Amino acid sequence: MYSELRDLFVTAYFNHNWAEAIVWSTDLLERFSKEMKEEGVIARVWDNRGICIQHLGHRLDAILNFDKALEYETDDDLIAKIYCNKGAAYYDMGDLESAIEWLNKSIDIQPVPQSFLTLGNIYKHRGHLTKALTFYKRCVEADPEYADGHLVYGMALLKAGYLLGGWK
């Protein structure tokens, strides 16, 4: 039963069926926390559940799920990603200072491209395009395959008047 529920959750999550993924993750957490702790996946379920909740617009509830994930996670790479998700939730809520705090915590552990991208977005919206460009550049350096990073960096270069750099 555990593996079936886990598969239903994963399928719903990757199909972006957020409400269904929340239902399956809730069922998993209520019925199989012990098994997930033993497998070392309980933090990922809480983190992914938070992402689903955030997609449905419930940022404070998402943050609570990210906090729960942090209670279980010990791997620095995953902690950095959870910090990034928490920062993104604060960004979506408009709490930019908290977003910056959590995104910087993420970067202090691991160069998570999404953290750099979100920090760039914050500074771009604040009118600090030069600082935003620095974060966008760090985003594509952290993951040269991250398409969103290249798109946003190129658009920001064009906006800043760097026509040749923006079209590369």
C-alpha positions in Angstrom: 0.0 0.0 0.0 2.8 2.4 0.8 4.5 2.1 -2.6 1.2 2.5 -4.4 0.4 5.7 -2.4 3.9 7.0 -3.0 3.5 6.3 -6.8 0.2 8.1 -6.8 1.7 11.1 -5.1 4.7 11.2 -7.4 2.5 10.9 -10.5 0.2 13.7 -9.4 3.2 15.9 -8.5 4.9 15.5 -11.8 1.7 16.0 -13.7 1.2 19.3 -11.8 -2.0 18.1 -10.3 -1.3 20.0 -7.1 -4.5 19.3 -5.2 -4.4 15.6 -5.8 -0.7 15.5 -4.8 -1.6 17.2 -1.5 -4.2 14.5 -0.8 -1.8 11.7 -1.5 1.0 13.3 0.5 -1.3 13.9 3.4 -2.3 10.2 3.3 1.3 9.1 3.1 2.4 11.3 6.0 -0.5 10.1 8.2 -0.1 6.4 7.5 3.5 5.8 6.6 5.7 8.4 8.4 7.8 5.6 10.0 8.6 3.9 6.6 9.4 7.3 5.0 11.8 8.1 7.9 13.5 4.8 7.5 13.9 5.4 3.7 15.1 9.0 4.4 12.4 10.5 2.1 10.0 12.1 4.7 11.6 15.5 4.3 11.2 15.3 0.5 7.5 14.6 0.9 7.1 17.6 3.2 9.1 19.8 0.8 7.2 18.7 -2.3 3.9 19.0 -0.4 4.9 22.6 0.4 5.6 23.2 -3.3 2.1 21.9 -4.2 0.5 24.1 -1.6 2.4 27.1 -2.8 1.2 26.5 -6.3 -2.3 26.7 -5.0 -1.6 30.1 -3.5 -1.3 29.1 0.2 2.1 30.5 0.9 2.0 30.5 4.7 0.9 26.8 4.7 3.7 26.1 2.3 6.2 27.7 4.6 5.0 25.5 7.4 5.6 22.4 5.3 9.1 23.6 4.4 9.8 24.1 8.1 8.6 20.5 8.7 10.9 19.3 5.9 13.8 21.0 7.6 13.1 19.1 10.9 13.9 15.9 9.1 16.5 16.8 6.5 20.2 16.4 7.1 21.6 16.5 3.6 23.1 20.0 2.9 22.1 20.0 -0.8 18.5 19.3 0.0 18.5 21.8 2.9 19.7 24.4 0.5 16.8 23.6 -1.9 14.3 23.7 0.9 15.7 27.1 2.0 15.2 28.2 -1.7 11.6 27.0 -1.7 11.0 28.9 1.5 12.5 32.0 0.1 10.4 31.7 -3.0 7.2 31.4 -0.9 8.2 34.6 0.9 8.9 36.3 -2.4 5.4 35.3 -3.7 3.9 36.8 -0.5 5.7 40.0 -1.1 7.9 39.7 2.0 11.1 40.5 0.1 13.3 40.8 3.2 12.5 37.3 4.4 12.8 36.0 0.9 16.3 37.5 0.6 17.3 36.0 4.0 16.2 32.5 3.1 17.6 32.7 -0.5 21.0 33.8 0.9 20.9 31.0 3.4 20.4 28.6 0.5 23.3 30.1 -1.5 25.5 29.9 1.6 25.1 26.1 1.6 25.0 25.4 -2.2 24.7 27.5 -5.4 21.1 26.7 -6.1 20.3 28.4 -9.5 16.7 29.1 -8.5 17.9 31.1 -5.5 20.1 33.3 -7.7 17.2 33.7 -10.2 14.7 34.8 -7.5 17.3 37.2 -5.9 17.8 38.7 -9.4 14.0 39.1 -9.8 13.8 40.9 -6.4 16.6 43.3 -7.3 15.2 43.9 -10.8 11.8 44.8 -9.3 13.5 47.1 -6.9 15.1 48.9 -9.8 18.6 47.6 -9.2 19.2 46.1 -12.6 23.0 45.9 -12.3 22.7 43.9 -9.1 20.0 41.8 -10.7 22.3 41.0 -13.6 24.9 39.8 -11.2 22.5 37.3 -9.7 21.2 36.2 -13.1 24.8 35.6 -14.3 25.5 33.6 -11.2 22.3 31.6 -11.9 23.5 30.5 -15.3 27.0 29.8 -14.0 25.5 27.6 -11.3 23.6 25.6 -13.9 24.5 26.2 -17.5 21.6 23.9 -18.6 18.9 25.9 -16.6 16.8 27.4 -19.5 14.8 29.8 -17.3 18.0 31.3 -16.0 19.3 31.9 -19.6 16.0 33.4 -20.7 15.7 35.9 -17.8 19.4 36.8 -17.9 19.2 37.4 -21.7 16.1 39.6 -21.3 17.7 41.6 -18.5 20.8 42.1 -20.6 18.6 43.4 -23.4 16.7 45.7 -21.1 20.0 47.1 -19.7 21.1 47.9 -23.3 23.6 45.0 -23.7 22.1 44.0 -27.1 24.8 41.6 -28.2 25.0 39.9 -24.8 21.2 39.6 -24.6 20.9 37.8 -27.9 23.6 35.1 -27.3 
